[in-house]
Amino acid sequence: MCPKFTQVMYLVLSNWGYALSTDGNVMIGDSAPQSGMPFTNASLNGTFSFGTIIPVVAGGRLMTGEATYDGAGNVSITFDVNESGFLSINNVVTESYAASSSGQVSGRNTGKVELH
């Protein structure tokens, strides 16, 4: 089972940014330096970690992992999930992604990701 989530990424400085979920998963993460608009698949290159903090709802899903983007449209996501005490570890999903020139990234299991 690959969880779906919605997040927005904010570029705060020229060499630092962060991501926040916009759904009930309470996710946050950091991002690497960006090249600026127009964006391409090569703009998203490297390994990024993610995870949930304290769940909003008791018994909610906790998740942590890493997403490795190759800059050529491929991403490998490794994650662990604890859902109400049920542990699922070392889950791996490999997908493709496409970055639009405006910074929106789409893919089957990437949720909503935007580069700003």
N, C-alpha and C positions, 0 to 999 in steps of 0.2 A: 504494500500500500504506500503510495507516494502522496504525502500531504500536499495540499495546495494552499498557498498563502499569497497575500497581496502586500506589497511593500513599496515605499517610495524612498529613493536615495537622494540625499542632499550633499552637494559639494560646498563645504564651508570655507576652505582655503584652497589655494592652487594645488596643495599636496595632501589634503585630508578631507574626508567626507564620512557620512554615516547613513545607515538605512534604518527605517522604522516601518513596522507593519501597520497596515491600516485596517486590519481585521482583529478578531479576538485572540490571535495567537501570541500577542505581546512579544514581538521579535525586534531585535536591534542588532546592528553590526556596523563595522567600519569599512571604508573603501579606500582604494589606492588612488594615486594621482590620475587625473583624467587629461586627455589630449585637447578637449574642447570641441565645440561644434565645428563642422558637422561630424557626427559620430559614425563609426562603422563597427563591424564585428571586432576589429583589432583594438578598439577602444576599451573593450572588456577582456582583459588578459591578466591572469594570475589566480592566486588562491585566496578566497575570502571565507572567513568563519561566520557562523550565525548561531543563534540560540535563543531560547525563550527565557524570560526572567521568571518571576512568580506568576503562576496562572491567575487570570482574572476570576475564573470559576473553579471552585474546589473540584478536584478530580480532572481538571483540564489537561490537555496535552502539553508535555514538556519535550522540547526537541533541541538538539545541538548538532552541529556538523560543519562541514566545509564544502564549498563549491569551487571547483577549479575550471576556469574558462581558458581556452587555448588561443583566443584571439582570431580563430578561423571559423567560429560558429558552432563549436562543440563544448559542452560542459559536462563534467563528472561531479555528481553530488553524493557525498558520503554522510550519513546522518544516523543518530540514535534517537529513539523515541521512548518516552515513558508516558503511557496513557492509563491513568488510574491504577498504577502498579504493574501493568503489563509492559515488560521491557522488550524492545526490538532493537538490536544493536547491529552496527556495521552494515546498514542498508546502503546499497549503491544504485544510483540511477544515472544513466548516461543519456543525454538528450542533445538536441541541436537548438541553437538560438539564432535570432536575427536582430541586429540593432538598427533602428531607423536613424536617419540623419539627425532627427530631433532628439534622439536619446532614449526613445521607448524601446525596450527589449521584449521580444515575444518568443515563446517556445511552448511546447506542450505542457511541461511541468514547472516552468519558471515562475508562474504566477504573473503578477504585474510588477515589472521592474522599470524604473525610469532613471536615466543618467542626467544629472543636472550640473 
